């Protein structure tokens, strides 16, 4: 690494270490509290965007963004970049304020998660029998078990999706069609299932209020840290692009050398909004559209923002490639983005089946091993551009491009 002040390296290292410890703390409390009841893995899979993604993929992001963060902090704090100290201070302030506001809005949700209910309350839950006005409500553990099994069948959980919008229920003939209703544990009309979802949501809220879990309390403390982490990465990516020329002036080719790690870290971070979408899809089957909140409203915008941000980092890295490869890779990036948009539902169904409610220990291990391999590549400084420095390789690429153009 090029010469930077030890204070800059220590500041970034301490901050990143504290962030990662917060991720581990939350998942550790979940395992400790729900491990004895056998629900830890199921709840971690249900909320994989919290308990699996951050301890695993979050580490890759922190490792990949450590060196760029050090370069930025060092250059900005020492006044080597225009308005560096002002931009640095303002960026951190915006990230802190944004983390507090966003996490506060998320916590205002009317629907509580299952992990916010104490294990004893979940074990004692026997459901609610049907009445003249409301359908039956199945025990929470039974509902989760059924969802896990059916998420791996045919089209996954997407097959059981249905609207619960009041206007749609009032005027649509399809509202009387029968399908499996997870909260009730039996087939019934969509109209009755929406009633069951509303009752199930209220039941989760009551159980969480009467028997709150320790993990739920820890989650409320860690949530602002996670939002700050996400905003921090977004800010680092944007500032790297903004100050690219200044950093190249100070450190030569270093920004190009670290850009591959940034592209990897950014690409893996794109999994988070997709896991989040899979979680929202799952919860919609349990609690219906009545659980809409700031969290559900912001989620699609976050996915779009992270998609654009990831492309920004990938293009940042591609600038170090020969022009023909850069051009082809950019086209490929847009194609992949388009496929992601049109196959969004299939992607979320797959994630719900693997790393979501339908996932298991094997899927988590595979995910962790894959991310671990990427971390090793970042630490070792692997850079694909090294193999492209040979003139023969570049000439071969030009020949392929020209041939394709001639056809």
C-alpha positions as MATLAB code, in Angstrom:
seq = 'XXXXXXXXXXXXXXXXXXXXXXXXXXXXXXXXXXXXXXXXXXXXXXXXXXXXXXXXXXXXXXXXXXXXXXXXXXXXXXXXXXXXXXXXXXXXXXXXXXXXXXXXXXXXXXXXXXXXXXXXXXXXXXXXXXXXXXXXXXXXXXXXXXXXXXXXXXXXXXXXXXXXXXXXXXXXXXXXXXXXXXXXXXXXXXXXXXXXXXXXXXXXXXXXXXXXXXXXXXXXXXXXXXXXXXXXXXXXXXXXXXXXXXXXXXXXXXXXXXXXXXXXXXXXXXXXXXXXXXXXXXXXXXXXXXXXXXXXXXXXXXXXXXXXXXXXXXXXXXXXXXXXXXXXXXXXXXXXXXXXXXXXXXXXXXXXXXXXXXXXXXXXXXXXXXXXXXXXXXXXXXXXXXXXXXXXXXXXXXXXXXXXXXX';
ca = [
       0.000    0.000    0.000;
       1.234    3.494   -0.789;
       2.374    5.689    2.067;
      -0.438    6.931    4.279;
      -0.455    8.277    7.810;
      -0.736    5.679   10.561;
      -3.569    7.682   12.102;
      -5.654    7.292    8.952;
      -5.111    3.544    8.898;
      -5.923    3.186   12.589;
      -9.079    5.305   12.343;
     -10.492    3.288    9.446;
      -9.454   -0.027   11.016;
     -11.112    0.789   14.338;
     -14.311    1.989   12.665;
     -14.563   -1.049   10.397;
     -13.792   -3.413   13.290;
     -16.549   -1.912   15.432;
     -19.012   -2.219   12.558;
     -18.209   -5.883   12.055;
     -18.360   -6.632   15.778;
     -21.884   -5.205   15.784;
     -22.848   -7.597   12.962;
     -21.437  -10.571   14.854;
     -23.058   -9.448   18.096;
     -26.567   -9.493   16.659;
     -26.224  -12.918   15.048;
     -24.493  -14.227   18.164;
     -27.423  -13.198   20.352;
     -29.840  -14.904   17.957;
     -27.886  -18.167   18.084;
     -27.509  -17.985   21.841;
     -31.144  -17.188   22.559;
     -32.882  -19.457   20.035;
     -30.291  -22.225   19.687;
     -31.724  -24.427   22.428;
     -35.218  -24.271   20.922;
     -33.968  -25.322   17.488;
     -35.291  -22.134   15.895;
     -32.016  -20.263   15.442;
     -31.268  -21.488   11.918;
     -34.858  -21.046   10.757;
     -35.101  -17.502   12.087;
     -31.674  -16.635   10.704;
     -32.831  -17.874    7.294;
     -36.124  -16.002    7.518;
     -34.251  -12.751    8.240;
     -31.141  -13.663    6.262;
     -30.709  -10.056    5.139;
     -29.898   -9.346    8.798;
     -28.378  -12.425   10.392;
     -26.561  -14.104    7.489;
     -25.661  -11.420    4.996;
     -23.932   -8.920    7.265;
     -21.651  -11.344    9.170;
     -20.623  -13.067    5.913;
     -20.785  -10.635    2.989;
     -20.293   -7.650    5.269;
     -16.775   -8.870    6.010;
     -15.938   -8.972    2.300;
     -17.238   -5.441    1.849;
     -15.193   -4.146    4.775;
     -12.031   -5.863    3.542;
     -12.559   -4.641   -0.029;
     -13.300   -1.070    1.023;
     -10.622   -0.769    3.712;
      -7.771    0.388    1.493;
      -9.889    2.809   -0.571;
     -11.285    4.231    2.670;
      -7.773    4.735    4.050;
      -6.648    6.499    0.876;
      -9.685    8.768    0.926;
      -9.533    9.602    4.630;
      -5.795   10.226    4.492;
      -5.932   12.493    1.447;
      -9.037   14.366    2.574;
      -7.985   14.893    6.182;
      -4.517   16.086    5.193;
      -5.995   18.599    2.761;
      -4.581   16.945   -0.352;
      -7.973   16.948   -2.077;
     -10.083   20.019   -2.740;
     -12.400   20.763    0.199;
     -11.269   17.410    1.592;
     -11.857   18.002    5.300;
     -15.196   19.690    4.724;
     -16.427   16.905    2.444;
     -15.161   14.229    4.842;
     -16.862   15.766    7.857;
     -20.074   16.484    5.970;
     -20.184   12.954    4.544;
     -19.809   11.338    7.957;
     -22.418   13.673    9.429;
     -24.894   12.881    6.651;
     -24.273    9.143    7.081;
     -24.808    9.330   10.847;
     -27.927   11.456   10.561;
     -29.281    9.316    7.740;
     -28.653    6.136    9.726;
     -30.589    7.487   12.685;
     -33.533    8.752   10.616;
     -33.814    5.670    8.400;
     -33.515    3.166   11.246;
     -36.101    5.122   13.232;
     -38.476    4.981   10.262;
     -37.875    1.241    9.877;
     -38.599    0.614   13.542;
     -41.962    2.359   13.193;
     -43.237   -0.615   11.197;
     -46.556   -2.011   12.373;
     -45.344   -5.580   11.863;
     -42.869   -7.215   14.201;
     -40.558  -10.012   13.104;
     -40.651  -13.502   14.565;
     -37.177  -13.184   16.131;
     -38.537  -10.365   18.303;
     -40.645  -12.921   20.209;
     -39.038  -14.810   23.095;
     -38.364  -18.535   22.487;
     -40.632  -19.605   25.360;
     -43.562  -17.698   23.877;
     -43.008  -19.318   20.476;
     -42.794  -22.759   22.062;
     -46.027  -22.166   23.990;
     -47.914  -20.815   20.970;
     -50.762  -23.114   19.966;
     -52.435  -20.857   17.443;
     -55.984  -19.506   17.539;
     -59.084  -21.525   16.599;
     -61.515  -20.212   14.005;
     -64.449  -18.048   15.006;
     -67.514  -16.798   13.170;
     -65.674  -13.654   12.088;
     -62.095  -14.855   11.645;
     -60.364  -17.925   10.180;
     -58.027  -20.068   12.292;
     -54.450  -18.992   12.988;
     -51.802  -21.719   13.001;
     -48.909  -21.798   15.503;
     -45.959  -19.677   14.387;
     -43.501  -22.589   14.393;
     -45.848  -24.641   12.232;
     -46.258  -21.765    9.765;
     -42.499  -21.365    9.383;
     -41.988  -25.103    8.902;
     -44.624  -25.229    6.166;
     -43.108  -22.229    4.388;
     -39.663  -23.784    4.481;
     -40.910  -26.972    2.852;
     -43.028  -25.340    0.150;
     -40.424  -22.729   -0.774;
     -38.471  -25.464   -2.537;
     -41.407  -26.820   -4.537;
     -42.158  -25.868   -8.158;
     -42.346  -22.059   -8.447;
     -41.506  -21.486   -4.808;
     -43.415  -19.134   -2.554;
     -44.315  -16.855   -5.454;
     -47.041  -19.341   -6.363;
     -48.952  -18.391   -3.216;
     -48.748  -14.615   -3.561;
     -52.034  -12.715   -3.587;
     -53.120   -9.114   -3.221;
     -54.771   -7.902   -0.064;
     -55.587   -4.428   -1.301;
     -59.084   -3.518   -0.117;
     -60.217   -2.170   -3.478;
     -58.971   -5.286   -5.249;
     -60.702   -7.551   -2.731;
     -63.931   -5.630   -3.193;
     -64.140   -5.704   -6.976;
     -62.018   -8.636   -8.169;
     -63.679  -11.973   -8.887;
     -60.325  -13.660   -8.221;
     -60.629  -12.724   -4.544;
     -62.892  -15.756   -4.094;
     -60.340  -18.162   -5.578;
     -58.925  -20.680   -3.108;
     -55.247  -21.129   -2.326;
     -53.079  -22.263    0.549;
     -53.062  -19.645    3.284;
     -49.912  -19.930    5.387;
     -51.139  -18.088    8.504;
     -54.217  -20.322    8.669;
     -52.474  -23.510    7.608;
     -55.215  -24.511    5.161;
     -56.750  -23.652    1.792;
     -59.281  -20.843    1.735;
     -60.375  -17.918   -0.402;
     -57.949  -15.058   -0.909;
     -60.446  -12.787    0.818;
     -60.478  -14.932    3.961;
     -56.722  -15.418    3.777;
     -56.195  -11.659    3.854;
     -58.218  -11.582    7.051;
     -56.036  -14.361    8.443;
     -52.895  -12.434    7.492;
     -54.120   -9.353    9.328;
     -54.891  -11.484   12.391;
     -51.515  -13.186   12.188;
     -49.792   -9.800   12.043;
     -51.648   -8.648   15.135;
     -50.776  -11.895   16.894;
     -47.073  -11.451   16.173;
     -47.285   -7.901   17.489;
     -49.005   -9.041   20.691;
     -46.520  -11.836   21.319;
     -43.591   -9.466   20.720;
     -45.097   -6.920   23.113;
     -45.917   -9.475   25.811;
     -42.760  -11.591   25.501;
     -39.998   -9.591   23.795;
     -36.767  -11.343   22.938;
     -33.295  -10.145   23.830;
     -32.339  -10.443   20.160;
     -35.063   -7.969   19.262;
     -33.622   -5.412   21.669;
     -30.114   -5.956   20.300;
     -31.452   -5.613   16.762;
     -32.872   -2.185   17.546;
     -29.436   -1.050   18.696;
     -27.603   -2.602   15.753;
     -30.009   -1.383   13.058;
     -28.555    2.176   12.936;
     -25.071    0.655   12.697;
     -26.101   -1.391    9.661;
     -27.700    1.577    7.949;
     -24.583    3.641    8.668;
     -22.471    0.850    7.162;
     -24.551    0.834    3.975;
     -24.480    4.611    3.661;
     -20.747    4.603    4.362;
     -20.051    2.191    1.518;
     -22.242    4.199   -0.816;
     -20.357    7.343    0.138;
     -16.929    5.760   -0.323;
     -17.872    4.541   -3.787;
     -19.161    7.947   -4.838;
     -16.152    9.812   -3.411;
     -13.729    7.446   -5.139;
     -15.270    8.260   -8.480;
     -15.380   11.968   -7.642;
     -11.738   12.139   -6.525;
     -10.290    9.533   -8.872;
      -7.933   11.941  -10.644;
      -6.755   13.451   -7.385;
      -5.989   10.029   -5.924;
      -4.147    8.998   -9.080;
      -2.095   12.169   -8.817;
      -1.179   11.313   -5.218;
      -0.780    7.545   -5.449;
      -0.139    6.787   -9.093;
      -1.855    3.604  -10.270;
      -3.016    2.544   -6.806;
      -6.711    3.316   -7.382;
      -6.683    1.068  -10.454;
      -5.011   -1.680   -8.456;
      -7.694   -1.669   -5.753;
     -10.646   -1.247   -8.100;
     -11.100   -5.000   -8.601;
     -11.738   -5.453   -4.888;
     -14.206   -2.591   -4.998;
     -16.058   -4.198   -7.896;
     -16.217   -7.494   -5.989;
     -17.382   -5.837   -2.790;
     -19.988   -3.786   -4.617;
     -21.296   -6.792   -6.533;
     -21.699   -8.854   -3.364;
     -23.452   -5.967   -1.634;
     -26.080   -6.144   -4.380;
     -27.230   -9.406   -2.792;
     -28.517   -7.506    0.245;
     -31.443   -5.701   -1.429;
     -32.323   -8.954   -3.197;
     -32.377  -10.844    0.101;
     -34.401   -7.996    1.507;
     -36.913   -8.393   -1.330;
     -37.103  -12.134   -0.649;
     -37.812  -11.384    3.014;
     -40.566   -8.909    2.141;
     -42.096  -11.459   -0.219;
     -42.114  -14.020    2.580;
     -43.604  -11.616    5.114;
     -46.289  -10.578    2.621;
     -47.458  -14.203    2.659;
     -47.719  -13.998    6.432;
     -48.961  -10.503    7.162;
     -50.379   -9.166    3.881;
     -50.130   -5.685    2.425;
     -51.434   -4.193    5.644;
     -47.895   -4.367    7.005;
     -46.711   -1.696    4.569;
     -44.322    0.745    6.212;
     -41.323    2.914    5.495;
     -39.313   -0.300    5.281;
     -41.437   -1.823    2.511;
     -41.733    1.466    0.638;
     -38.015    2.252    0.681;
     -36.876   -1.296   -0.186;
     -37.386   -1.046   -3.997;
     -35.632    2.336   -4.063;
     -32.717    0.877   -2.117;
     -32.464   -1.994   -4.603;
     -32.390    0.467   -7.496;
     -29.820    2.654   -5.755;
     -27.522   -0.256   -5.014;
     -27.843   -1.464   -8.591;
     -26.696    1.892   -9.964;
     -23.946    2.109   -7.343;
     -22.665   -1.372   -8.221;
     -22.522   -0.501  -11.914;
     -20.623    2.653  -10.963;
     -17.982    0.620   -9.121;
     -17.756   -1.960  -11.899;
     -17.260    0.758  -14.512;
     -14.697    2.376  -12.205;
     -12.737   -0.878  -12.326;
     -13.197   -1.401  -16.068;
     -11.338    1.828  -16.822;
      -8.120   -0.061  -16.076;
      -8.813   -2.542  -18.900;
      -7.960   -2.153  -22.589;
     -10.616   -0.085  -24.347;
     -12.116   -3.010  -26.282;
     -12.592   -5.120  -23.170;
     -13.912   -2.127  -21.243;
     -16.496   -1.466  -23.945;
     -17.580   -5.111  -24.161;
     -17.757   -5.470  -20.381;
     -19.876   -2.334  -20.030;
     -22.338   -3.696  -22.560;
     -22.347   -6.955  -20.620;
     -23.038   -5.029  -17.426;
     -26.095   -3.382  -18.925;
     -27.306   -6.742  -20.233;
     -26.946   -8.328  -16.792;
     -28.784   -5.388  -15.231;
     -31.623   -5.756  -17.737;
     -31.868   -9.492  -17.070;
     -31.978   -8.757  -13.344;
     -34.887   -6.363  -13.814;
     -36.939   -8.721  -15.980;
     -36.106  -11.791  -13.864;
     -36.460  -10.010  -10.537;
     -39.237  -12.256   -9.239;
     -37.393  -15.436  -10.188;
     -34.236  -14.189   -8.486;
     -36.063  -13.387   -5.254;
     -37.820  -16.767   -5.340;
     -34.456  -18.480   -5.731;
     -32.938  -16.536   -2.845;
     -35.953  -17.334   -0.655;
     -35.374  -20.999   -1.490;
     -31.625  -20.969   -0.798;
     -30.593  -18.218    1.622;
     -34.110  -17.280    2.740;
     -36.829  -19.165    4.604;
     -36.194  -22.294    2.527;
     -32.464  -22.293    3.115;
     -30.446  -24.486    5.409;
     -26.994  -24.916    6.867;
     -25.519  -26.246    3.612;
     -26.564  -23.154    1.644;
     -25.114  -20.881    4.321;
     -21.818  -22.790    4.313;
     -21.582  -22.623    0.512;
     -22.286  -18.892    0.622;
     -19.681  -18.370    3.346;
     -17.038  -20.400    1.495;
     -17.655  -18.492   -1.744;
     -17.388  -15.158    0.036;
     -14.296  -16.401    1.869;
     -12.620  -17.182   -1.446;
     -13.370  -13.662   -2.649;
     -11.930  -12.222    0.565;
      -8.715  -14.164   -0.012;
      -8.493  -12.830   -3.567;
      -8.885   -9.266   -2.290;
      -6.298   -9.733    0.463;
      -3.819  -11.268   -1.985;
      -4.359   -8.375   -4.373;
      -5.590  -10.457   -7.295;
      -6.157   -8.193  -10.294;
      -7.458   -9.577  -13.616;
      -5.842   -6.682  -15.461;
      -2.463   -8.299  -14.839;
      -3.175  -10.924  -17.480;
      -4.125   -8.235  -19.973;
      -0.839   -6.382  -19.920;
       0.623   -8.639  -22.581;
       0.422   -6.960  -25.995;
      -0.383  -10.300  -27.643;
      -3.499  -10.613  -25.500;
      -4.600   -7.097  -26.384;
      -4.037   -7.754  -30.093;
      -6.098  -10.925  -29.843;
      -8.937   -8.992  -28.235;
      -8.791   -6.366  -30.982;
      -8.934   -9.099  -33.606;
     -12.019  -10.656  -32.020;
     -13.774   -7.290  -31.773;
     -12.972   -6.420  -35.395;
     -14.145   -9.827  -36.593;
     -17.409   -9.474  -34.700;
     -17.872   -6.002  -36.151;
     -17.247   -7.259  -39.673;
     -19.869   -9.980  -39.345;
];
